[in-house]
Amino acid sequence: MDIIKSIEHEQLKAKIPELKVGDTVKVHQRIKEGNRERIQVFEGIIIKKQGGGVNATFTVRRIASGVGVEKTFLVHSPLMEKVELVRVGKARRAKLYYLRDRVGKAAKTKEQIGARIENREIIVKAEADETPVEEAKEEAPAVETQEVVKEEVVDTVKEEKVEEVKEKPTAE
């Protein structure tokens, strides 16, 4: 394997989220300010995906206080904590640049009807530690069967006499 490819392979995340253009996502990103770290959430619509391998990126667009903001995230970045899927969007194009010209509800994609919101992940590389080891299956010991005893239960219902109440004619 090439030296560059081996270095890139080390930098890849083992599992990456399955993202599509048009989906609404929440991206949790680690922000360093001085000696402190915090997680900032950026929620918006994915308008494009590009690249492959270590250089794979996706761009998320949102409207913040009336101004459109686009942010490009590296898929394999160590600063990206997680990506949550909020809505599955219906897109018929690879790049949704036309959303830049739209305002309000028109700046959203239609929701895909019947789509389940699942955070599915794509396994990019298999971990060396997590290789499944096949263990010899042991047979369960034979269980002794016992005879089933059938008992009949008889319910007895006692009938009680109910007195009939006759209504007295009322004077009108």
Buried (B, 14 or more C-beta within 10 A) or exposed (E): EEEEEEEBBEEBBEEBBEBBBBBBBBBBBEEEEEEEEEEEEBEBBBBBBEEEEBEBBBBBBBBEEEEBEBEEBBBBBEEBEEBBBEBBBBBEEEEBEEBEEEEEEEBBBEBBEEEEEEEEEEEBEEEEEEEEEEEEEEEEEEEEEEEEEEEEEEEEEEEEEEEEEEEEEEEE
